[in-house]
Amino acid sequence: MLQTLYNCFWWDRLWLPANLTWADLEDRDGRVYAKAADLYIILPLAFLFLLVRHLFEIYVATPLARLLNVKEKVRLKASPNPTLEQFYVTASKHPKQTDVELLAKSSSCSMRQVERWFRRRRNQDRPSLLKKFREASWRFTFYLLAFIAGMAVIVDKPWFYDLREVWKGYPIQSMLPSQYWYYMIELSFYWSLLFSIASDVKRKDFKEQVIHHVATIILISFSWFANYIRAGTLIMALHDASDYLLESAKMFNYAGWKNTCNNIFIVFAAVFIVTRLIILPFWIMHCTVVYPLDLYPAFFGYYFFNTMMAVLLTLHVFWAYLIIRMAQKFITGKVVEDERSDREETDNSEEEEEVTKNGPISNGHPVLNNNHRKTD
């Protein structure tokens, strides 16, 4: 049974054009071709990336955060309340009005106090500014180095300047050592992102991020199996071209350098739109959709590869919408924020009045001011 499934999965017609078999891609005469067995190194490298990231965040990102004076916002803590905590953990972090009424009765609190407790409790669970900065620092470092490495891999190749060269002689195209390592590092990194996505800062586009990582892993892996390596290196370098700009803008935003953040964001928005919404569909996808048909009839791999490309393009359109929204805020003079992030919740005006009347509040209780001057 397993052998049958294995043979069906690696059926030549799924992966290669007509009249070609895996035997045509066996190493010979000094020519080396991509093989599925090459990807066995991916998972160990992915876990190595997680270890390197952990060390980087401790010994590089954290000192850098101190250097840039990244400051945490003081958050008021929710006072201990077993009834409300039980509902928060087991039922919902955002209770409905009827739930608030019931919780107020069972916890001997007013409805306003229950609502305030849940706001503070949600804020406690939000990632700290240092965590966001460390995550952005790691991604900035990788994306920048990956973009530089990617350009070094492809800038001297003829298909970088003439996209028809991507398919010249396909699929009998030997693999270069630089292409091998570029693929292994990129694929391992995206696997590490998938492994850590549950513990990373969760944004509003969490589901889209998961889809993106999965689609990227499938696309890179398939392009390796089917020897779409030339097209694959172009696509990976194109995606890395803007990502490091976004992460650097986040870093400066967390450090409070608003003008620098806004300027970098404008550059990022321009690069993102040009690379993801212009070059990708009108050059790269034109190359992968039109040019191959001049050489061989369409086959399953051709349709599969371009379907995954369409999935990525759809996600880029979604993110471009968020980017344009942020750009509009910048143009109108509002502070640019990451539209994908949850905003910090603030307590209502009643609490502000309480602060005014009773002094500062600590954990929901007024702090007595004992710094009165004695009068003679």
Summary of the structure (lengths in Angstrom):
residues: 376
radius of gyration: 26.6
end to end distance: 96.6
largest distance: 104.5
contacts: 1079
relative contact order: 0.12
helix: 69%
strand: 2%
